[in-house]
Every structure is written in structure tokens, then in C-alpha cells.
């Protein structure tokens, strides 16, 4: 999982918004471990991730 829990905790403490995505190298890898990423984000304190359409960010509840 990247970033590490410790880094994610620092980002949350600093008020950095969260964007969850996939670093997929094959179609079957798209969305791999998304559930684990959401669980970690929630554990750290995040309640939303961002979704971008064009250059506009929209918060999406986790």
C-alpha cells in the first residue's frame, strides 16, 4: 500500500485531501485492493476521497 500508514497519517493531520486510484499495469489490476485502501483511509480519519472530472474535484464519501 502506498503511501505508508505513517505518511497518510501526516497528510491527514496536515489537511491534505485524499485521492484513491490504481497503479495498474494490466486491465485485471484496475481497482485491486481498493477495499484495503478505503479501510486504511478510514482508520487514519479520512471520511472522503476526491473524484475529478476535468479539473474539478468533487468529494466522495468513503
C-alpha positions in Angstrom: 0.0 0.0 0.0 1.4 3.4 -0.9 1.7 5.7 0.8 2.5 4.1 4.1 0.2 4.5 7.0 2.6 6.8 8.7 2.7 9.1 5.7 -1.0 9.0 5.3 -1.4 10.0 9.0 0.8 13.0 8.4 -1.1 14.0 5.3 -4.4 13.7 7.2 -3.0 15.8 10.1 -1.9 18.5 7.6 -5.4 18.6 6.0 -4.2 17.1 2.7 -7.2 15.8 0.7 -7.2 12.2 -0.5 -7.4 10.7 -3.9 -7.5 6.9 -4.2 -6.5 5.4 -7.6 -4.9 2.3 -9.1 -1.4 2.0 -10.4 -2.5 -0.8 -12.7 -0.1 -2.4 -15.3 -2.8 -4.7 -16.7 -6.6 -4.4 -17.0 -7.1 -7.1 -14.3 -5.2 -4.9 -11.8 -7.5 -1.9 -12.0 -9.1 -1.4 -8.6 -7.0 -4.1 -7.0 -7.1 -3.7 -3.2 -9.4 -0.7 -3.4 -11.3 -2.0 -0.3 -8.0 -2.1 1.6 -7.2 1.4 0.6 -10.6 2.7 1.7 -10.2 0.8 5.1 -6.8 2.4 5.7 -8.1 5.8 4.8 -11.0 5.5 7.2 -8.7 4.2 10.0 -6.5 7.2 9.6 -9.5 9.6 9.8 -10.5 10.3 6.2 -14.2 10.4 5.5 -14.0 11.4 1.8 -11.9 10.8 -1.3 -11.8 13.1 -4.3 -13.2 12.4 -7.8 -12.0 14.6 -10.6 -14.0 15.4 -13.7 -11.8 17.6 -15.9 -10.1 19.8 -13.4 -12.9 19.9 -11.0 -12.6 18.0 -7.7 -15.7 16.6 -6.0 -15.6 15.0 -2.6 -17.0 11.4 -2.5 -17.9 9.8 0.9 -15.8 6.7 1.7 
